[in-house]
Amino acid sequence: MDLELRHLKTVRAIAEAGSLTRAATALGLAQPALSAQLKRIERALGGELFRRGRDGVRATALGELVLDRARVVLPALCELQEEAVRFARAGAGGYRLGGTHGPLLGGLVDRIARAEPGVPVTTHTSWSEREIAGGVAEGRLDFALIGVCGESAPPEPGRLAWLEVARDPVYVMLAADHPLAGRREVGLAELAAEAWTDVPGDGCFGDCFAAACVRAGFAPLCVYETDTASCVHLVQVGRAVGLCRATFPATPGLVTRPLAGTPLVWRHLLGWHPAAGAAGRAAAVLEHARAAHTEALARAASPAT
């Protein structure tokens, strides 16, 4: 006979009750049935678990060993079951979205709210793609909307399912009065004398940008990693040029232009846990995210007002 969790529960019940009679009552069994079950468990474990006496039963050394393990295993199993139920049911009444900086998360929220009025939608943002993906893997979020550089693998590849929302060339942000602002595209080498600004991330984009600069024949003078608002300000006042996504919205005082030859590519991805309750809505969320991307591109191409 293989030992099962119900057998550990039986052993624990006998130890807590202190007698087979009281344990049988607690378990809803007849005492002869419980005694027979205990004998089968003892045979499976290779020895007596309890010594019988006039005052009830007392655990043997082997019984104490089994009880010590049961006190660890049973609560852990109960916690696992409760967590699994919470995970499977998570998001059933709404959407918990996580995303990094950028306009797509707002667009996704807007489209879901329009399609499902009254359904709660919550968001969590972070510069860290790994943090967002970890939130989905651990059941705190339903969907992750992040970006990765080029063909890089997204975080949590073994735990989450990922699909591509869109793929864009990386753009450069220039002050509206920059000498190259009137060009349709800008060569990376033409910006060799510039300082740069970009938002932080924990992927490989920084390394890929440095490598692209080396291929263009220079090394960046400096890169200011800061929040989006500060990046915009640094570009507007001519302190730096910035790297941005093609979906970056039109903004007064600056222009965005593609880099000639597309030396850098950004992939927008949607991720979710295949075993979570929200997985059944992934196709619909992906459709919304792709539509939000199309809308963001249209807004980015419109003149700033």
Contacts in CASP RR format, 6 or more apart in sequence:
PFRMAT RR
TARGET T0000
AUTHOR 0000-0000-0000
METHOD contacts of the structure
MODEL  1
MDLELRHLKTVRAIAEAGSLTRAATALGLAQPALSAQLKRIERALGGELF
RRGRDGVRATALGELVLDRARVVLPALCELQEEAVRFARAGAGGYRLGGT
HGPLLGGLVDRIARAEPGVPVTTHTSWSEREIAGGVAEGRLDFALIGVCG
ESAPPEPGRLAWLEVARDPVYVMLAADHPLAGRREVGLAELAAEAWTDVP
GDGCFGDCFAAACVRAGFAPLCVYETDTASCVHLVQVGRAVGLCRATFPA
TPGLVTRPLAGTPLVWRHLLGWHPAAGAAGRAAAVLEHARAAHTEALARA
ASPAT
1 40 0 8 1.000
1 41 0 8 1.000
1 43 0 8 1.000
1 44 0 8 1.000
2 44 0 8 1.000
3 41 0 8 1.000
3 44 0 8 1.000
3 45 0 8 1.000
5 73 0 8 1.000
5 74 0 8 1.000
5 77 0 8 1.000
7 37 0 8 1.000
7 41 0 8 1.000
7 44 0 8 1.000
8 66 0 8 1.000
8 69 0 8 1.000
8 70 0 8 1.000
8 73 0 8 1.000
8 74 0 8 1.000
9 70 0 8 1.000
9 74 0 8 1.000
10 23 0 8 1.000
10 27 0 8 1.000
10 34 0 8 1.000
10 37 0 8 1.000
10 38 0 8 1.000
10 41 0 8 1.000
11 38 0 8 1.000
11 41 0 8 1.000
11 49 0 8 1.000
11 63 0 8 1.000
11 66 0 8 1.000
11 67 0 8 1.000
11 70 0 8 1.000
12 67 0 8 1.000
12 70 0 8 1.000
12 71 0 8 1.000
12 74 0 8 1.000
13 23 0 8 1.000
13 26 0 8 1.000
13 27 0 8 1.000
14 20 0 8 1.000
14 23 0 8 1.000
14 34 0 8 1.000
14 38 0 8 1.000
14 49 0 8 1.000
14 50 0 8 1.000
14 57 0 8 1.000
15 50 0 8 1.000
15 57 0 8 1.000
15 59 0 8 1.000
15 63 0 8 1.000
15 67 0 8 1.000
16 23 0 8 1.000
16 26 0 8 1.000
17 23 0 8 1.000
17 25 0 8 1.000
17 26 0 8 1.000
18 56 0 8 1.000
18 57 0 8 1.000
18 58 0 8 1.000
19 56 0 8 1.000
19 57 0 8 1.000
20 31 0 8 1.000
20 34 0 8 1.000
20 35 0 8 1.000
20 38 0 8 1.000
20 52 0 8 1.000
20 56 0 8 1.000
20 57 0 8 1.000
21 31 0 8 1.000
23 34 0 8 1.000
24 30 0 8 1.000
24 31 0 8 1.000
24 33 0 8 1.000
24 34 0 8 1.000
27 34 0 8 1.000
29 37 0 8 1.000
38 49 0 8 1.000
38 50 0 8 1.000
41 49 0 8 1.000
42 48 0 8 1.000
42 49 0 8 1.000
45 62 0 8 1.000
45 66 0 8 1.000
46 62 0 8 1.000
47 60 0 8 1.000
47 62 0 8 1.000
48 60 0 8 1.000
48 62 0 8 1.000
48 63 0 8 1.000
49 59 0 8 1.000
49 60 0 8 1.000
49 62 0 8 1.000
49 63 0 8 1.000
49 66 0 8 1.000
50 57 0 8 1.000
50 58 0 8 1.000
50 59 0 8 1.000
50 60 0 8 1.000
50 63 0 8 1.000
51 57 0 8 1.000
51 58 0 8 1.000
51 60 0 8 1.000
59 67 0 8 1.000
86 139 0 8 1.000
87 139 0 8 1.000
87 273 0 8 1.000
87 275 0 8 1.000
87 276 0 8 1.000
87 277 0 8 1.000
88 275 0 8 1.000
88 276 0 8 1.000
88 277 0 8 1.000
89 277 0 8 1.000
90 96 0 8 1.000
90 139 0 8 1.000
90 142 0 8 1.000
90 276 0 8 1.000
90 277 0 8 1.000
90 278 0 8 1.000
91 142 0 8 1.000
91 276 0 8 1.000
91 277 0 8 1.000
91 278 0 8 1.000
92 277 0 8 1.000
92 278 0 8 1.000
93 119 0 8 1.000
93 120 0 8 1.000
94 119 0 8 1.000
94 120 0 8 1.000
94 121 0 8 1.000
94 142 0 8 1.000
95 112 0 8 1.000
95 119 0 8 1.000
95 120 0 8 1.000
95 121 0 8 1.000
95 122 0 8 1.000
95 142 0 8 1.000
95 143 0 8 1.000
95 278 0 8 1.000
95 281 0 8 1.000
95 285 0 8 1.000
96 122 0 8 1.000
96 123 0 8 1.000
96 124 0 8 1.000
96 140 0 8 1.000
96 141 0 8 1.000
96 142 0 8 1.000
96 143 0 8 1.000
96 278 0 8 1.000
97 105 0 8 1.000
97 108 0 8 1.000
97 109 0 8 1.000
97 121 0 8 1.000
97 122 0 8 1.000
97 123 0 8 1.000
97 124 0 8 1.000
97 141 0 8 1.000
97 142 0 8 1.000
97 143 0 8 1.000
97 145 0 8 1.000
98 105 0 8 1.000
98 123 0 8 1.000
98 124 0 8 1.000
98 125 0 8 1.000
98 126 0 8 1.000
98 132 0 8 1.000
98 135 0 8 1.000
98 136 0 8 1.000
98 141 0 8 1.000
98 143 0 8 1.000
98 144 0 8 1.000
98 145 0 8 1.000
99 105 0 8 1.000
99 123 0 8 1.000
99 124 0 8 1.000
99 125 0 8 1.000
99 126 0 8 1.000
99 132 0 8 1.000
99 144 0 8 1.000
99 145 0 8 1.000
99 146 0 8 1.000
100 125 0 8 1.000
100 126 0 8 1.000
100 127 0 8 1.000
100 128 0 8 1.000
100 129 0 8 1.000
100 132 0 8 1.000
100 145 0 8 1.000
100 146 0 8 1.000
100 147 0 8 1.000
100 201 0 8 1.000
101 125 0 8 1.000
101 127 0 8 1.000
101 199 0 8 1.000
101 227 0 8 1.000
101 228 0 8 1.000
102 228 0 8 1.000
102 245 0 8 1.000
102 247 0 8 1.000
102 248 0 8 1.000
103 247 0 8 1.000
103 248 0 8 1.000
103 249 0 8 1.000
103 296 0 8 1.000
103 299 0 8 1.000
104 145 0 8 1.000
104 165 0 8 1.000
104 247 0 8 1.000
104 268 0 8 1.000
104 289 0 8 1.000
104 292 0 8 1.000
104 293 0 8 1.000
104 296 0 8 1.000
105 123 0 8 1.000
105 125 0 8 1.000
105 145 0 8 1.000
106 123 0 8 1.000
106 292 0 8 1.000
107 292 0 8 1.000
107 295 0 8 1.000
107 296 0 8 1.000
108 145 0 8 1.000
108 285 0 8 1.000
108 288 0 8 1.000
108 289 0 8 1.000
108 292 0 8 1.000
109 121 0 8 1.000
109 123 0 8 1.000
110 292 0 8 1.000
111 288 0 8 1.000
111 291 0 8 1.000
111 292 0 8 1.000
112 119 0 8 1.000
112 121 0 8 1.000
112 285 0 8 1.000
112 288 0 8 1.000
113 119 0 8 1.000
113 121 0 8 1.000
115 284 0 8 1.000
115 288 0 8 1.000
124 132 0 8 1.000
124 135 0 8 1.000
124 140 0 8 1.000
124 141 0 8 1.000
126 132 0 8 1.000
127 199 0 8 1.000
127 200 0 8 1.000
127 201 0 8 1.000
127 202 0 8 1.000
128 201 0 8 1.000
128 202 0 8 1.000
129 144 0 8 1.000
129 146 0 8 1.000
129 147 0 8 1.000
129 148 0 8 1.000
129 154 0 8 1.000
129 155 0 8 1.000
129 201 0 8 1.000
129 202 0 8 1.000
129 203 0 8 1.000
130 155 0 8 1.000
130 156 0 8 1.000
130 202 0 8 1.000
132 141 0 8 1.000
132 144 0 8 1.000
132 145 0 8 1.000
132 146 0 8 1.000
132 155 0 8 1.000
133 144 0 8 1.000
133 146 0 8 1.000
133 154 0 8 1.000
133 155 0 8 1.000
133 156 0 8 1.000
133 160 0 8 1.000
133 271 0 8 1.000
134 140 0 8 1.000
134 141 0 8 1.000
134 144 0 8 1.000
134 155 0 8 1.000
134 156 0 8 1.000
135 141 0 8 1.000
135 144 0 8 1.000
136 142 0 8 1.000
136 143 0 8 1.000
136 144 0 8 1.000
136 156 0 8 1.000
136 160 0 8 1.000
136 271 0 8 1.000
136 272 0 8 1.000
136 273 0 8 1.000
136 276 0 8 1.000
137 156 0 8 1.000
137 159 0 8 1.000
137 160 0 8 1.000
137 273 0 8 1.000
139 273 0 8 1.000
139 276 0 8 1.000
142 272 0 8 1.000
142 276 0 8 1.000
142 278 0 8 1.000
142 281 0 8 1.000
143 270 0 8 1.000
143 271 0 8 1.000
143 272 0 8 1.000
143 278 0 8 1.000
143 282 0 8 1.000
143 285 0 8 1.000
144 160 0 8 1.000
144 269 0 8 1.000
144 270 0 8 1.000
144 271 0 8 1.000
144 272 0 8 1.000
145 165 0 8 1.000
145 268 0 8 1.000
145 269 0 8 1.000
145 270 0 8 1.000
145 271 0 8 1.000
145 289 0 8 1.000
146 154 0 8 1.000
146 155 0 8 1.000
146 268 0 8 1.000
146 269 0 8 1.000
146 271 0 8 1.000
147 154 0 8 1.000
147 266 0 8 1.000
147 267 0 8 1.000
147 268 0 8 1.000
147 269 0 8 1.000
148 154 0 8 1.000
148 203 0 8 1.000
148 266 0 8 1.000
148 267 0 8 1.000
148 269 0 8 1.000
149 203 0 8 1.000
149 204 0 8 1.000
149 205 0 8 1.000
149 206 0 8 1.000
149 208 0 8 1.000
149 264 0 8 1.000
149 265 0 8 1.000
149 266 0 8 1.000
149 267 0 8 1.000
150 208 0 8 1.000
150 264 0 8 1.000
150 265 0 8 1.000
150 266 0 8 1.000
150 267 0 8 1.000
151 267 0 8 1.000
152 203 0 8 1.000
152 204 0 8 1.000
152 267 0 8 1.000
154 160 0 8 1.000
154 162 0 8 1.000
154 269 0 8 1.000
154 271 0 8 1.000
159 273 0 8 1.000
160 271 0 8 1.000
160 272 0 8 1.000
160 273 0 8 1.000
160 274 0 8 1.000
161 271 0 8 1.000
161 272 0 8 1.000
161 273 0 8 1.000
161 274 0 8 1.000
161 279 0 8 1.000
161 282 0 8 1.000
162 269 0 8 1.000
162 270 0 8 1.000
162 271 0 8 1.000
163 269 0 8 1.000
163 270 0 8 1.000
163 271 0 8 1.000
163 282 0 8 1.000
163 286 0 8 1.000
164 267 0 8 1.000
164 268 0 8 1.000
164 269 0 8 1.000
165 268 0 8 1.000
165 269 0 8 1.000
165 270 0 8 1.000
165 286 0 8 1.000
165 289 0 8 1.000
165 290 0 8 1.000
165 293 0 8 1.000
166 267 0 8 1.000
166 268 0 8 1.000
166 290 0 8 1.000
166 293 0 8 1.000
167 265 0 8 1.000
167 266 0 8 1.000
167 267 0 8 1.000
167 268 0 8 1.000
168 245 0 8 1.000
168 246 0 8 1.000
168 247 0 8 1.000
168 265 0 8 1.000
168 266 0 8 1.000
168 268 0 8 1.000
168 297 0 8 1.000
169 246 0 8 1.000
169 258 0 8 1.000
169 259 0 8 1.000
169 262 0 8 1.000
169 264 0 8 1.000
169 265 0 8 1.000
169 266 0 8 1.000
170 243 0 8 1.000
170 244 0 8 1.000
170 245 0 8 1.000
170 246 0 8 1.000
170 259 0 8 1.000
170 262 0 8 1.000
170 263 0 8 1.000
170 264 0 8 1.000
170 265 0 8 1.000
170 266 0 8 1.000
171 243 0 8 1.000
171 244 0 8 1.000
171 245 0 8 1.000
171 246 0 8 1.000
171 248 0 8 1.000
171 256 0 8 1.000
171 257 0 8 1.000
171 258 0 8 1.000
171 259 0 8 1.000
172 186 0 8 1.000
172 191 0 8 1.000
172 241 0 8 1.000
172 242 0 8 1.000
172 243 0 8 1.000
172 244 0 8 1.000
172 256 0 8 1.000
172 257 0 8 1.000
172 258 0 8 1.000
172 259 0 8 1.000
173 231 0 8 1.000
173 232 0 8 1.000
173 235 0 8 1.000
173 241 0 8 1.000
173 242 0 8 1.000
173 243 0 8 1.000
173 244 0 8 1.000
173 248 0 8 1.000
173 254 0 8 1.000
173 255 0 8 1.000
173 256 0 8 1.000
174 180 0 8 1.000
174 181 0 8 1.000
174 186 0 8 1.000
174 235 0 8 1.000
174 241 0 8 1.000
174 242 0 8 1.000
174 254 0 8 1.000
174 255 0 8 1.000
174 256 0 8 1.000
174 257 0 8 1.000
175 181 0 8 1.000
175 235 0 8 1.000
175 236 0 8 1.000
175 237 0 8 1.000
175 238 0 8 1.000
175 253 0 8 1.000
175 254 0 8 1.000
176 236 0 8 1.000
176 252 0 8 1.000
176 253 0 8 1.000
176 254 0 8 1.000
176 255 0 8 1.000
178 238 0 8 1.000
178 241 0 8 1.000
178 255 0 8 1.000
180 186 0 8 1.000
180 190 0 8 1.000
180 191 0 8 1.000
180 257 0 8 1.000
181 255 0 8 1.000
181 257 0 8 1.000
182 255 0 8 1.000
182 257 0 8 1.000
183 257 0 8 1.000
184 257 0 8 1.000
185 257 0 8 1.000
185 258 0 8 1.000
185 259 0 8 1.000
185 260 0 8 1.000
185 261 0 8 1.000
186 257 0 8 1.000
186 258 0 8 1.000
186 259 0 8 1.000
186 260 0 8 1.000
187 216 0 8 1.000
187 259 0 8 1.000
187 260 0 8 1.000
187 261 0 8 1.000
188 212 0 8 1.000
188 213 0 8 1.000
188 216 0 8 1.000
188 259 0 8 1.000
188 260 0 8 1.000
188 263 0 8 1.000
189 216 0 8 1.000
189 217 0 8 1.000
189 218 0 8 1.000
191 241 0 8 1.000
192 213 0 8 1.000
192 216 0 8 1.000
192 217 0 8 1.000
192 218 0 8 1.000
193 221 0 8 1.000
194 221 0 8 1.000
194 240 0 8 1.000
194 241 0 8 1.000
195 220 0 8 1.000
195 221 0 8 1.000
195 222 0 8 1.000
195 223 0 8 1.000
195 224 0 8 1.000
195 239 0 8 1.000
195 240 0 8 1.000
195 241 0 8 1.000
196 209 0 8 1.000
196 220 0 8 1.000
196 221 0 8 1.000
196 222 0 8 1.000
196 223 0 8 1.000
196 224 0 8 1.000
196 240 0 8 1.000
196 241 0 8 1.000
196 242 0 8 1.000
196 243 0 8 1.000
197 223 0 8 1.000
197 224 0 8 1.000
197 225 0 8 1.000
197 226 0 8 1.000
197 230 0 8 1.000
197 231 0 8 1.000
197 234 0 8 1.000
197 235 0 8 1.000
197 239 0 8 1.000
197 240 0 8 1.000
197 241 0 8 1.000
197 242 0 8 1.000
197 243 0 8 1.000
198 205 0 8 1.000
198 206 0 8 1.000
198 209 0 8 1.000
198 223 0 8 1.000
198 224 0 8 1.000
198 225 0 8 1.000
198 231 0 8 1.000
198 242 0 8 1.000
198 243 0 8 1.000
199 225 0 8 1.000
199 226 0 8 1.000
199 227 0 8 1.000
199 228 0 8 1.000
199 231 0 8 1.000
200 225 0 8 1.000
200 226 0 8 1.000
205 264 0 8 1.000
205 266 0 8 1.000
206 223 0 8 1.000
208 264 0 8 1.000
209 220 0 8 1.000
209 223 0 8 1.000
209 243 0 8 1.000
209 264 0 8 1.000
210 219 0 8 1.000
210 220 0 8 1.000
212 263 0 8 1.000
212 264 0 8 1.000
213 219 0 8 1.000
213 220 0 8 1.000
215 263 0 8 1.000
216 263 0 8 1.000
224 230 0 8 1.000
224 231 0 8 1.000
224 234 0 8 1.000
224 240 0 8 1.000
226 234 0 8 1.000
231 240 0 8 1.000
231 242 0 8 1.000
231 244 0 8 1.000
232 251 0 8 1.000
232 254 0 8 1.000
234 240 0 8 1.000
234 242 0 8 1.000
235 241 0 8 1.000
235 242 0 8 1.000
235 254 0 8 1.000
236 253 0 8 1.000
236 254 0 8 1.000
243 264 0 8 1.000
244 256 0 8 1.000
245 266 0 8 1.000
246 256 0 8 1.000
246 258 0 8 1.000
246 266 0 8 1.000
246 297 0 8 1.000
246 300 0 8 1.000
247 293 0 8 1.000
247 296 0 8 1.000
247 297 0 8 1.000
247 299 0 8 1.000
247 300 0 8 1.000
248 256 0 8 1.000
248 300 0 8 1.000
249 296 0 8 1.000
249 299 0 8 1.000
249 300 0 8 1.000
250 299 0 8 1.000
250 300 0 8 1.000
250 301 0 8 1.000
250 302 0 8 1.000
250 303 0 8 1.000
250 304 0 8 1.000
250 305 0 8 1.000
251 304 0 8 1.000
252 304 0 8 1.000
252 305 0 8 1.000
253 304 0 8 1.000
256 300 0 8 1.000
268 289 0 8 1.000
268 293 0 8 1.000
270 282 0 8 1.000
270 285 0 8 1.000
270 286 0 8 1.000
270 289 0 8 1.000
271 282 0 8 1.000
272 278 0 8 1.000
272 279 0 8 1.000
272 282 0 8 1.000
272 285 0 8 1.000
273 279 0 8 1.000
END
